[in-house]
Amino acid sequence: MGLKLGTQELADECMKRQDQDPGFQQKLKGLTIKLLFVATDCPGDEDRQLALDIEKGRFSEILVSAKPAPSDLRTAAFDHTKYDFRVVAPEGTLLDLIHGKMDLLQAMDKTKLEGDIAKVMAQFPGVVGFIEYLSTMDIVP
């Protein structure tokens, strides 16, 4: 059974798999970042948000929230003191990125990006590794 993007089940599976997958640490390459991923227009007419705290290549916290679409998750002021970066995109765009149907450059045209781009770029291999990690999971619409 597939996992839906932006759900507690996906967050729980990420936390569990990081201890079971020997390649996990290698993929994330010591990534240390606090990210918000907002998937808009999800099934069930929801917007879903994952708040990820990744420290030295490990998830330390993943918070999940969902609101009826269109929600303020799309437009809320970005808190630079709590998070390094926020990505807001339609669920389909995020799934295409995760499943390799779209590369990062293509996805950037369809997303709203906010935050410390320099910090993301400095850890780019870990960010790519994070996306590769997600691609190993059965994430479905």
Backbone hydrogen bonds, N-H to C=O, Kabsch-Sander energy under -0.5 kcal/mol:
donor,donor_aa,acceptor,acceptor_aa,energy
3,L,138,D,-3.9
5,L,140,V,-0.8
7,T,4,K,-1.1
11,A,7,T,-2.1
12,D,8,Q,-3.0
13,E,9,E,-2.1
14,C,10,L,-2.4
15,M,11,A,-2.2
16,K,12,D,-2.3
17,R,13,E,-3.0
18,Q,14,C,-1.6
19,D,16,K,-1.2
20,Q,16,K,-0.7
21,D,17,R,-2.8
24,F,21,D,-1.6
27,K,23,G,-2.2
28,L,24,F,-2.1
29,K,25,Q,-1.3
30,G,25,Q,-0.6
31,L,28,L,-1.9
33,I,54,I,-2.2
35,L,33,I,-0.6
35,L,52,L,-2.5
36,L,85,F,-2.0
37,F,50,L,-2.7
38,V,36,L,-0.5
38,V,87,V,-3.2
39,A,37,F,-0.6
39,A,48,R,-3.1
40,T,38,V,-0.6
40,T,89,A,-2.5
42,C,46,E,-3.2
45,D,42,C,-0.9
46,E,42,C,-1.4
47,D,67,K,-2.8
48,R,39,A,-2.8
49,Q,65,S,-3.2
50,L,37,F,-2.6
51,A,49,Q,-0.5
51,A,63,L,-2.9
52,L,35,L,-3.1
52,L,50,L,-0.7
53,D,61,E,-2.8
54,I,33,I,-2.8
54,I,52,L,-0.6
55,E,53,D,-0.5
55,E,58,R,-2.9
57,G,31,L,-3.3
58,R,55,E,-1.1
60,S,53,D,-3.3
61,E,53,D,-1.4
63,L,51,A,-2.5
65,S,49,Q,-2.0
67,K,47,D,-2.4
69,A,45,D,-2.9
74,R,71,S,-1.2
76,A,72,D,-2.4
80,H,78,F,-1.1
82,K,79,D,-1.1
83,Y,79,D,-2.0
84,D,34,K,-2.4
85,F,34,K,-1.5
86,R,114,E,-2.9
87,V,36,L,-2.7
88,V,112,K,-2.3
89,A,38,V,-2.5
91,E,40,T,-2.9
93,T,90,P,-0.7
94,L,90,P,-1.9
95,L,91,E,-2.7
96,D,92,G,-2.3
97,L,93,T,-2.1
98,I,94,L,-2.6
99,H,95,L,-2.7
100,G,97,L,-1.2
101,K,96,D,-2.3
102,M,96,D,-1.2
107,A,103,D,-2.5
108,M,104,L,-2.1
109,D,105,L,-0.8
109,D,106,Q,-0.7
110,K,107,A,-1.6
111,T,108,M,-0.9
112,K,88,V,-2.8
113,L,111,T,-0.6
114,E,86,R,-2.2
116,D,84,D,-3.0
117,I,115,G,-1.5
120,V,116,D,-1.8
121,M,117,I,-3.0
122,A,118,A,-2.2
123,Q,119,K,-0.9
123,Q,120,V,-0.7
124,F,121,M,-1.4
126,G,123,Q,-1.0
127,V,123,Q,-1.9
128,V,124,F,-2.8
129,G,125,P,-2.2
130,F,126,G,-2.0
131,I,127,V,-2.0
132,E,128,V,-2.6
133,Y,129,G,-2.5
134,L,130,F,-2.3
135,S,131,I,-1.9
136,T,132,E,-0.7
136,T,133,Y,-1.3
137,M,134,L,-1.7
139,I,137,M,-1.8
140,V,3,L,-2.8
140,V,138,D,-0.5
